[in-house]
C-alpha cells in the first residue's frame, strides 16, 4: 500500500493532498476513487480511502487512525562521517528504512569530502529528498531529518542529551577485552541494556575510520566503544549493521 506525507490539517476526518503527491497519485499510480492509501501526518499513520479528485488535489477520508505503527521503540541518531562520492545517499536511504530517527553528517579528520556552504545546501536538499522517498517506501510515519554538517566536536556536544552513545571501533578488543570477557561479550551486554523509549547515538567514521584521538575524546565524553565483529566493515556498512541489530533486538 502506498504511503504519503502531508502537513495539512485534518478536516472532518479528511486529508487534502496537493502538489507532487497529487500528481503521483493521479497520473503516475493512476489510483481511483475507493483505493486505499496510508497518509502520515505529524508522526501518525492513517489508513485512508480516496474519496474524490479535483483538478489540483485528492481528498482521502480516514478509515483507521494510528495504523500500522512502524517506528522503532528507540530513537536512533546516526552521526555519519562524510564518505566519498554518493555513498551518503545509500547510507541515508538504508538508515531510514531500518528506522533511524535522524541522520547527522559529520566532518571528521579523515573525511576526504569537504563541503562549502553552497555545496552543503545542495547536498542537504538532495539527502532530505532521499530520506523522504525511503520513508514513503518503508512505510514510516515520519520523515527522518538530515541535519546540517557538523564537526566531530560539535557532534559529541549534540549527542550529550541522548541516553546511550555508541561508537563502533576496530580496536575495541584492546579496550573492552579481558581474561573474563571478550569485546563481543561486552558489546552484547551494552546492547542488551538498551531500553525501549531511550534515545541512542551511533558514531560512524568515514573511509579510513576515526582517528584514535577522536575515539579517545568520544570516550572521555561518555561514548562507549563497541565491536561489530572480527571483520572490518566499510563506512556504508557499519551504521546499517548496528541499526539492524538494534531493530532485531528491540522490535516486537
N, C-alpha and C positions, 0 to 999 in steps of 0.2 A: 504494500500500500504506500502511496506517495505521501511524502511529508513536506509541509510548507511552514514558513515562519512569517508571523505578522506582528507588527507593533500596534495595529489598530485595536481600539477598544471594542469589546464585545457589546452588541446592542440587540436586546431581545433574543438572546441565545444564538446570535448570528455573527459571522465574521465577513468582512468585505476584503477581497484580495484584488490588488491592482498591480500595475507595473509589469515587471519581467515575469513574476509568478503567474499573473493572469494570462500573459501571452503563452507561457509554458503549458498551463493547464488547457487552454482553449485550442491553441494552434499547433503545439508540439505533441502533447499527450493525447489531445482530442478527447478529453473526458466529457461526459454527458451529464445532464440533469439526473440525479439519482445515484451517481457514482460516489463512492466514499473515499475520503482523504483524511490525513491527520494534519491538524493545524496546531502548531506550537506557539504559545503566546505567554510571554513573561515567565518562562520556565515550566509551563504546564502544557501537556499534550492533550488534545481533544479529538475524539473521533467525530468527524463531521460528514454530512451528506450535501452534495451540491444541490442547491435549490433553484438558482436561476443565473442567467448570464445577461449582461448588458454589453454595450459596445466597448466598455473600458474596465469592467470589473466582473467578478464572480461572487455570488453570495452563497455561503455554506452555513447550514444550521447544525448546531451541536447535537449529537446523539448520546455521547458519553464523555463526561469530563474526567480529567486525571487518567487518561487512557494509556496503558502500557508504559509505565514509567521506566525509562531506560538509563537513568542516571546511576553512576557508581555510588555506593554508600559512603564513599570518602571523596574529598575534594582534592584533586591532584594538580599541582602546578609543575609543569615541566620547564626547567631552566636549561635551555639547549644552547650549547656552544655553537657559534656560527660555523656551519660547514661550507664546503666549496660547492660550486655550480648550483644545481637545482635540488640538492639533497634536502634542503629545508622544506621544500614543498612536499616531498614524500613524508618527511617526519611529521609535519603538521597534519597532513591527511590521515595518516595511520594513528597518530596520537589521539585525534578527535574520535576516530572510530572506536578506539579502545577505552574511551571515557575520560580523557584529560579534561579538566575544567578550564585551564588557562595555559598558554604557551608563552614563555618569555625568552626571546633570543638574547644570548649573552656574548659580548665581545671579550674573549679570553686572550691570554698572552700568545698562545699558539695558533689562534684563529688567523687564517690567511685572508679571509674576506674582510674588507674594510668598506664600510658604507658611509658616504657623506649624507647630508640631510635630504637632498633631492632623491638619491637612490633609495634611502631608507623609507621615505614616504611612498615611493612607488612599490617597493617590496612589501611593505605592510599592507597596502591595498590589495595586492595580489595574494598575499598569505591569508588575509582575512576572508577573501572570496573562496579560497580553497577550504578554509575551516567551515564556512557556511555550506559549501557543497558536500563536504564529508559529513556534516551534521545532518543534512537532509537525507543523504544516502543511508546513514546508520540509524536513523530514527531518533536522534537526540531531541530532547525537549528544549535545549538551549544551544546557541551557537557559541562555542568557546572563543574567548577573545585572544588574539595575538597581540601582545603588548609591544611598545617601542623597545628598541635595543638598549640594553644597559651593559655596563662593565661588570666585572666579577665582584668587585667590592659592593657595588650597588645591588647586585643580585643577592648577595649574602644579607644585606640590610633588609631587602624586601621580604626575604624568607623568614626573618626573625619572628614574625607574627604567626607562623604556621606551626602546627603541633608536632609534626615529625619531619625531620630533614635528613635526606639520604644522599650519599654520593658514591655511586659505583666506582671502584678504583682497582686497577690491575695489580697494585701492590698491597691489596687488603690483607693478603696472607701474612705479611710481615707485621701488620698492625693488630689483626684480630686473632691470628692463630696462636696456639699454645699446646702444651702437652695434654691438657684435658679436653680442649675444644678446638675444632677447626674453624677456619674463616667461614666456611659454608654453614656450619652449625650455628655460629654466632649470627650470621645473616638470617637464617631461618628463625632464630629467636626474635630478632628485631622486627621482622616482617609479621610474625605471629602476634606480636604485641600491639600492632596497629588495630585500632578500634573503629567500628562504623561511626560515621559522623565526624571523624577527625580530618584535619587538613594536612596534606603531605607535599613536601617539596622534593623534587628529584633533580639533581645536578648532573648534567652530561657534558663532557668535554668535546671539543671539535676533533678533526683528524689530528692524530698525534697525542691526543689526550690532554689532560690538565697538567700544568707544571706542579712539581712537588710542593713548591711554596704556596700555590693556590689551594691545594688539598690541605696543607697544614693550617692555613688561615681559616678554611672552612671548618676544620675540626676544632680549632680554637674557639670558634663561634658556636659550637654545639652541633654541627652537622656530623652525622655518623657514617663512616665508610662501610661499604658492603661489597661483597664479591658477587659476580654474575657467573661464576664457574671458572673452569680451567682454560677456557678459550678466550682470546682477545676479540672483542666484538667491535665492529665498526660503529662510528658515531650514529649512523642512521638505524642501527640495530639495538643499541644498548638501552635507550629510553623505552623503546617498544617492548623489549624483553621484560623490564621491571613492571611496566604497565600491565602486561599480560599476566604476570604472576599475581599482582595485586587484584586484578579482576577475578581471576580464578579463585583466589583465597577468600575474597570478601563478598562476592556477589551471591545472592541467594538463588 
